[in-house]
Amino acid sequence: MRFAVRWPDGAESSHYSPSLVMHDFLSTGESYGVADFVARAGEALDAAGERVRAAYGFACTSAMASRDEIVQTAAAYPDGEVTVLRMEPPLPAAAS
């Protein structure tokens, strides 16, 4: 899955996760303080990477690269909010 965010200065970035677990940690349209976003995204990407390891026996380097990119980008923002713009694919709609 891919998720796109807007940083405090208006810059946008897109990141990859091998698992929909991102939906457990982030929500489309929500804003998070920079440190909170980094912690949530990092925890989600670590969990996604572990799911790959459990299924295939090796780590997902793409998930770790996304985590590292987020940490590096966040270092430029001592404060402010990160807004989650999109999460694709979205979670399936709940059956009624």
C-alpha positions in Angstrom: 0.0 0.0 0.0 1.0 3.6 -0.4 0.3 6.5 1.9 0.7 10.2 1.2 1.3 12.9 3.8 1.6 16.7 3.9 4.4 18.0 6.1 4.2 21.3 8.2 5.6 23.4 5.4 3.1 22.1 2.8 5.5 19.6 1.1 3.9 16.3 0.3 5.6 12.9 0.2 4.4 9.3 -0.6 5.6 6.2 1.2 5.3 2.4 0.8 4.2 -0.2 3.2 3.9 -3.9 2.4 0.9 -4.3 4.7 -2.5 -2.6 5.3 -1.4 -2.5 9.0 -0.8 1.2 8.4 -4.6 1.7 8.8 -4.2 0.5 12.4 -1.9 3.4 13.2 -2.9 6.3 10.9 -6.2 7.6 9.5 -6.8 9.5 6.2 -7.5 13.1 6.9 -6.1 13.1 10.4 -3.2 15.4 11.5 -0.6 14.3 13.9 2.2 16.2 15.6 5.5 15.5 13.9 6.9 13.3 16.7 3.6 11.4 17.1 3.5 10.8 13.3 7.1 9.5 13.2 6.3 7.2 16.2 3.1 5.9 14.7 4.5 5.4 11.2 7.6 3.8 12.5 5.7 1.3 14.6 3.4 0.5 11.7 6.3 0.0 9.3 8.1 -2.2 11.8 5.0 -4.3 12.2 4.6 -4.5 8.4 8.2 -5.5 8.0 7.7 -8.2 10.6 4.7 -9.6 8.8 6.8 -9.9 5.7 9.6 -11.6 7.7 7.1 -14.1 9.2 5.5 -14.9 5.8 8.7 -15.0 3.7 11.6 -15.4 6.0 13.3 -12.0 5.2 12.7 -8.4 6.1 11.0 -5.9 3.8 13.7 -3.4 2.9 11.1 -1.1 1.3 9.3 -0.8 4.6 12.5 0.1 6.4 13.5 2.5 3.6 10.1 4.3 4.1 10.7 4.4 7.9 14.1 5.9 7.4 12.9 8.4 4.9 10.2 9.6 7.3 12.6 10.0 10.1 15.0 11.9 7.9 12.3 14.2 6.6 10.8 14.8 10.0 14.2 16.0 11.3 13.6 19.3 9.4 10.4 20.0 11.4 10.9 20.7 15.1 7.2 21.1 15.5 4.0 21.3 13.5 1.6 18.7 12.1 1.7 16.0 9.5 -1.6 15.3 7.7 -2.4 12.0 6.1 -3.7 12.8 2.7 -4.3 9.3 1.2 -4.0 5.7 2.1 -4.3 3.3 -0.9 -5.9 0.9 -1.0 -8.4 2.0 1.6 -9.8 -0.5 4.0 -12.8 -2.4 2.6 -16.1 -0.9 3.8 -17.6 -2.8 6.7 -20.5 -5.0 5.8 -23.9 -3.7 7.2 
